Amino acid sequence: MNDPHWTQVLSALLTPTIAIFGSFIAYKQWRSAQKKLKMELFEKRYSVYSEIKSFIISIMSSGKAEDEKLFKFRAATKEAKWVLNDDIAKYLDEKIGDKAIDLQTLRAELEGVPVGDERTANVRKQGEIKKELYAQSEAIEKMFTPFLKLGH
């Protein structure tokens, strides 16, 4: 009877062992790339969220929508289209961006208007817009929550 030599047995097992080990390494690299992608996407989404919250806070603290901050907000909402979805980007444009422009318009119209009914109506309308924007701050948190959770 001719038993195979131990070196023949080891050499026969070497190829499948290397294949299994290589597959394990490839799987680990794939998982690592998935986690990195998820983290990068989170960072992008969080930066959009942060810019939007910052814009609303700036309006609430100063009472006006400054051009530079509005520009940054518009840039962030354009990015939201790519890292979140079209519906959220549209919502942000209409519910916050357009309201901020309305607020700018009302502030510009207020200059030179004497004390009276017209001025009072303008100031009240600005107050309503600020209340709407403040309410949007809460809505934004709910809207972004599913996109900013990091499931393990």
TIMAR-56282 format. One record per residue: x, y, z of N, C-alpha, C in turn. Coordinates in steps of 0.001 Angstrom, whole numbers, plus 500000, padded with zeros to 6 digits. Layout:
XYZXYZXYZ
...
***
This chain:
500821498825500000500000500000500000500872501247500000
500494502131499180501298503325499011500585504529499636
500946504868500857500358506046501513501016507305500972
500199508363500739500813509599500247501704510201501333
502749510799500892503675511452501808503018512705502390
503364513081503611502741514223504278502919515514503507
503989515650502750504201516860501952503197516959500807
502807515817500280501794515821499218500434516251499783
500128515794500985498861516168501622498854517674501906
499931518188502471500022519625502766499952520470501497
500622520039500453500581520832499217499192520808498591
498468519709498761497099519638498248496166520559499037
496404520738500325495573521605501170495980523088501079
497170523345500592497674524718500551496842525623499640
496485525193498463495725526018497522494352526398498068
493559525458498593492268525863499150492421526778500374
493453526526501174493685527378502352493986528804501931
494818528980500938495150530323500436493908530983499848
493100530201499124491869530747498531490903531221499619
490755530417500669489864530808501769490405532047502472
491688532075502743492308533224503401492180534485502536
492403534350501229492265535487500311490840536002500263
489883535087500279488471535486500288488121536232501564
488663535780502673488430536445503957488975537872503934
490170538038503408490779539380503312489954540267502379
489513539737501255488694540524500316487386540959500974
486762540050501721485517540391502430485764541501503437
486836541396504199487151542428505199487412543779504522
488087543786503396488339545030502669487028545612502147
486154544777501645484849545241501168484056545870502306
484019545213503483483303545742504649483900547079505089
485215547168505058485889548411505442485532549543504473
485492549247503193485118550249502185483663550677502372
482776549736502708481370550066502950481237551004504147
481972550719505207481926551562506406482472552951506116
483535553012505329484127554305504977483141555126504148
482487554476503189481493555158502364480347555681503220
479886554853504141478803555250505034479213556460505879
480440556463506374480918557576507192481056558847506355
481565558723505150481699559894504280480330560474503930
479365559604503673478017560055503373477402560744504589
477631560183505766477159560813507003477745562214507142
479046562349506916479705563651507049479111564675506079
478860564260504845478252565162503860476854565583504310
476058564600504728474698564891505166474702565785506394
475611565514507321475664566324508532476089567751508218
476974567927507265477392569286506901476221570062506293
475378569390505502474174570029504956473234570402506096
473000569459506987472137569693508152472659570866508986
473943570858509249474561571904510066474424573279509416
474617573345508111474500574621507393473071575152507445
472107574273507308470701574679507358470341575182508744
470747574432509770470472574854511150471165576183511454
472375576334510993473128577575511204472419578761510553
471876578530509366471162579596508655469917580023509433
469149579051509894467933579370510654468294580097511953
469336579633512638469769580274513882470218581705513618
470908581924512507471370583287512195470186584223511963
469142583727511318467939584536511103467258584822512435
467174583806513282466502583988514568467273584952515469
468592584936515399469370585805516281469503587231515757
469611587393514451469789588742513899468480589345513399
467507588495513117466233588985512608466235589249511118
467329588885510455467386589112509011468133587981508312
467855587831507048468522586826506219469605587540505421
470833587369505862471953588040505194472293587324503886
472723588111502899473009587555501573474028586421501602
475117586609502325476177585602502359475668584288502957
474896584379504019474369583179504664473296582521503797
472533583344503090471541582792502175472229582050501032
473328582594500545474090581928499486474601580569499968
475161580517501186475640579246501743474493578253501915
473353578776502351472180577916502510471766577330501164
471707578157500136471311577673498803472290576620498286
473575576830498547474572575839498135474353574517498872
474038574616500161473791573398500958472550572669500471
471511573408500095470288572742499629470507572092498263
471374572664497455471689572014496170472424570702496427
473297570697497437474011569479497787473055568436498372
472013568907499057471028567996499662470377567125498595
470243567661497418469640566903496316470443565629496039
471747565706496203472607564575495864472831563627497041
472917564157498257473229563281499395471996562865500195
470857563488499931469605563109500600468621562662499533
467728563575499122466853563284497985466227564569497462
465593564485496295465013565655495645463903566292496472
463107565468497126461989565996497910462471566883499056
463512566451499737464041567254500842464639568549500307
465379568476499217465978569684498637464894570683498235
463825570178497625462714571037497222462036571650498454
461817570842499468461204571309500711462039572430501331
463361572224501392464242573229501976464196574537501182
464206574415499862464129575610499010462838576386499246
461722575667499283460424576336499381460104576815500790
460355575990501777459940576307503141460920577187503896
462179577177503476463154577999504191463751579056503265
464274578625502123464926579569501210464002580662500720
462826580278500255461877581274499752461387582194500868
461204581625502072460778582438503219461870583438503602
463112583020503500464223583922503805464262585081502805
463994584785501551463952585851500539462770586785500806
461637586213501205460489587056501584460864587977502742
461596587447503706462029588244504850462961589365504405
463877589067503497464769590100502954463965591198502259
462995590789501478462159591740500745461397592647501700
460802592059502720460046592848503701460955593824504437
462163593394504782463103594300505467463481595466504556
463681595182503275464031596242502324462866597211502142
461645596678502111460465597532501958460218598392503192
460705597943504331460478598649505595461269599954505690
462393600007504996463238601207505062462493602415504506
462471603445505291461844604693504870460337604744505071
459746603676505563458296603674505805458060604296507181
457246605341507226456997605989508520456148605095509434
456193605413510719455386604682511690453925604801511289
453258603661511309451858603649510894451417602233510580
450258602131509954449669600817509675450519599978508726
451060600618507703451859599880506723453111599290507376
453759600072508200454965599608508899454612598471509869
453523598635510585453089597618511539452772596305510827
452088596387509691451746595180508921453022594479508445
454002595258508010455266594706507539455993593971508676
456062594616509824456752594019510973456042592747511413
454734592746511401453974591538511766454236590403510783
454267590745509511454536589727508493455946589148508696
456914589995509009458265589504509298458249588561510501
457478588919511510457351588068512692456760586704512348
455761586697511486455146585430511065456159584543510335
456937585165509474457948584409508726458980583836509688
459399584627510659460382584130511638459813582964512431
458539583031512780457905581922513496457876580669512619
457561580849511337457545579712510416458931579089510289
459954579950510208461315579436510095461729578699511368
461325579223512504461640578542513766460969577172513804
459739577106513359459022575825513308459717574861512354
460301575380511291461022574533510338462237573886510985
462793574554511970463954574005512664463622572643513266
462458572515513860462011571232514422461734570216513307
461107570668512245460786569775511126462055569234510472
463068570068510391464339569664509784464957568515510586
464897568611511898465467567548512731464790566216512446
463468566229512366462735564995512091463046564471510686
463176565391509749463423565018508361464810564394508185
465792564921508903467167564461508745467495563238509594
466706562964510625467022561870511544467291560541510852
466441560096509915466738558804509282468040558798508476
468442559968507994469654560049507180470914560175508017
470767560577509278471941560805510116472164559707511165
471310558707511184471521557602512118472554556655511548
473462556269512418474483555306512017474156553955512622
473526553109511848473199551754512317474435550884512283
474521549970513210475707549108513257475374547722512801
***
